[in-house]
Amino acid sequence: MGKLTSTVFVSLDGVHQAPGGPSEDPADGFTQGGWSVPYDDDDFGRFVLDSFGRVGAFLLGRRTYDIFAGYWPKVTDPDNLVAVKLNALPKYVPSTTLTDPSWAGTTVLTGDLAEEVSALKERTEGELQVHGSGALVRSLVDLGLLDTLHLMTFPVVLGAGRRLFPEGTAPTAFQHVGGSVTSTGVVISTYELTGRPTYGSFELPADA
């Protein structure tokens, strides 16, 4: 059985939109695309290569799939591990509008998300990885299907753009299980989902 993992880039104010370039996702008038690029370094590269070394298949949201499909099939360098894995391994896209994907190895999921993803986890060897795909990540969290979240927090505040966890996201508790900081200040935190939050209060001493 595979493990469902997600890697998401976010700013300090929680924005995950268009980290990779100005034209990546300008939806809703977003003009700050490419905000993660200045923070690339060897530490970041090692994390990415380690992650892609564990992948068995990809689960991508429709928007992220379109971005990836427009770029990665053109990268044919056999030494580029990210391109090799993305182009060779199965890719699954939950969508009701994607009907004729041109990227080899793509399967469109049109049924119940919980049932489809649970079945994928059962038959995947290695990790079933989600990259980007914020709306899909929230759905997977809401359904309790995501096992591990790798959150890469960049030291920048954008003040606009789509947030990873906006108001209305299901309350969810996580356990921090690992992390590091790159030379450029990107905080890489790994969390495992533990269920719904628990609550309490800080009581004042009786003689206060």
C-alpha positions in Angstrom: 0.0 0.0 0.0 1.3 3.4 -0.9 1.6 6.5 1.3 -0.2 9.7 0.1 2.1 12.6 0.5 1.9 16.3 -0.5 4.5 18.9 -1.0 3.4 22.5 -1.1 5.3 25.8 -1.3 3.8 28.6 0.8 4.7 32.2 1.7 4.7 33.3 5.3 1.1 34.5 4.8 0.0 31.1 3.4 -0.1 31.9 -0.3 0.6 28.9 -2.6 -0.2 30.4 -6.0 2.3 30.5 -8.8 5.6 29.9 -6.9 7.5 28.9 -10.1 7.2 31.7 -12.5 5.3 34.9 -13.6 3.2 33.1 -16.2 2.5 29.9 -14.1 -0.9 31.0 -12.7 -1.9 34.6 -13.1 -5.6 33.8 -12.2 -7.5 36.5 -10.4 -5.0 39.1 -11.4 -2.1 37.6 -9.4 1.1 39.4 -10.5 3.7 38.0 -8.2 4.4 34.6 -9.8 7.9 33.2 -9.3 8.2 34.2 -5.7 10.0 31.0 -4.7 12.7 31.2 -7.4 15.2 33.5 -5.5 15.4 30.9 -2.7 16.6 28.0 -4.8 19.8 26.4 -3.4 21.5 23.0 -3.0 19.6 22.2 0.2 16.3 22.8 -1.7 17.6 20.6 -4.6 18.5 17.8 -2.3 15.0 17.7 -0.7 13.4 17.6 -4.2 15.6 14.8 -5.4 15.1 12.8 -2.2 11.3 13.2 -2.6 11.2 12.2 -6.2 13.3 9.2 -5.4 10.4 7.8 -3.4 7.5 8.4 -5.8 5.5 5.6 -7.3 2.7 7.7 -8.9 1.4 11.3 -9.0 -2.0 12.7 -8.0 -2.4 16.2 -9.4 -5.2 18.8 -9.3 -6.4 20.0 -12.7 -4.7 23.4 -12.5 -1.3 22.0 -11.5 -1.7 19.2 -14.1 -2.1 21.8 -16.9 1.0 23.7 -15.7 3.1 20.5 -15.5 1.8 19.1 -18.8 2.8 22.3 -20.6 6.4 22.1 -19.4 7.7 18.7 -18.2 7.1 16.7 -21.4 9.5 19.0 -23.2 12.3 18.2 -20.7 14.0 15.2 -22.1 17.3 15.2 -20.2 17.8 11.7 -18.9 19.8 13.1 -15.9 16.8 15.2 -14.8 15.2 13.0 -12.2 12.1 15.1 -11.8 11.4 15.1 -15.5 12.1 11.3 -15.8 9.7 10.5 -13.0 7.0 12.8 -14.1 7.1 11.7 -17.7 7.4 7.9 -17.0 5.2 7.3 -14.0 1.4 7.2 -13.8 -0.4 10.5 -13.3 -3.9 10.7 -12.0 -6.1 13.8 -12.2 -9.5 14.2 -10.5 -11.5 16.2 -13.1 -14.9 16.5 -14.7 -13.6 18.7 -17.5 -10.4 17.0 -18.6 -11.4 14.5 -21.3 -8.5 14.0 -23.6 -5.2 14.4 -21.8 -2.2 14.4 -24.1 0.5 13.7 -21.5 1.4 10.0 -21.7 0.5 8.0 -18.6 -2.4 10.2 -17.5 -5.6 8.8 -16.1 -8.6 11.0 -15.4 -10.5 10.2 -12.2 -14.2 11.0 -12.6 -15.7 9.0 -9.7 -16.0 9.6 -6.0 -12.7 11.2 -4.8 -12.5 9.2 -1.5 -13.1 5.9 -3.2 -10.8 6.6 -6.2 -7.9 7.8 -4.0 -8.3 5.0 -1.5 -8.0 2.5 -4.3 -4.9 4.3 -5.7 -3.2 4.1 -2.3 -3.9 0.4 -2.2 -2.3 -0.4 -5.5 0.6 2.1 -5.5 4.1 0.9 -4.7 6.0 3.8 -3.1 4.5 7.2 -2.5 1.5 8.6 -4.2 2.6 12.2 -4.4 0.7 15.4 -4.7 2.6 18.5 -5.8 1.1 21.9 -5.6 -2.7 21.3 -6.2 -3.9 23.4 -3.2 -7.6 22.7 -3.7 -7.0 19.0 -4.0 -4.8 19.0 -0.9 -7.6 20.6 1.1 -10.1 18.0 -0.1 -7.7 15.2 0.8 -7.2 16.7 4.2 -10.9 17.2 4.7 -11.4 13.5 3.8 -8.7 12.3 6.1 -6.8 10.7 3.2 -3.5 12.6 3.3 -0.8 10.9 5.3 2.1 13.4 5.1 2.4 17.1 4.3 5.7 18.6 3.4 5.2 22.3 3.9 8.0 24.5 2.4 7.6 28.0 3.9 9.5 30.7 2.1 10.5 33.9 3.9 8.3 36.3 2.0 4.9 37.9 2.6 2.9 38.4 -0.6 -0.3 40.0 0.6 -2.4 38.5 -2.2 -3.0 35.2 -3.9 -4.7 31.9 -3.1 -4.1 30.6 0.4 -3.4 27.0 1.1 -5.8 26.8 4.0 -8.4 29.6 3.7 -11.4 30.1 5.9 -13.7 27.1 5.7 -11.0 24.5 5.7 -11.9 21.5 8.0 -10.2 21.8 11.4 -7.3 19.4 11.3 -4.5 18.5 13.7 -1.0 17.6 12.6 2.1 16.2 14.2 5.5 17.6 13.3 7.8 14.7 12.5 10.8 16.4 10.8 12.2 19.4 9.3 15.2 21.5 8.2 16.1 25.1 7.1 17.8 25.7 3.8 20.7 28.2 3.4 18.3 30.7 2.0 15.9 30.5 4.9 13.2 28.2 3.5 11.7 26.2 6.4 10.9 22.6 5.3 8.5 21.1 7.8 7.1 17.6 7.6 3.7 16.8 9.3 1.6 13.8 9.7 -2.2 14.1 10.0 -3.5 13.0 13.4 -7.3 13.8 13.0 -9.4 16.6 14.4 -7.9 19.2 16.9 -8.5 18.9 20.6 -9.1 21.9 22.8 -8.6 23.1 26.3 -8.0 26.2 28.3 -5.2 27.7 30.5 -6.8 27.9 33.9 -5.6 30.6 36.3 -4.3 29.3 39.7 -7.1 29.2 42.3 -5.3 31.8 44.5 -4.7 34.2 41.6 
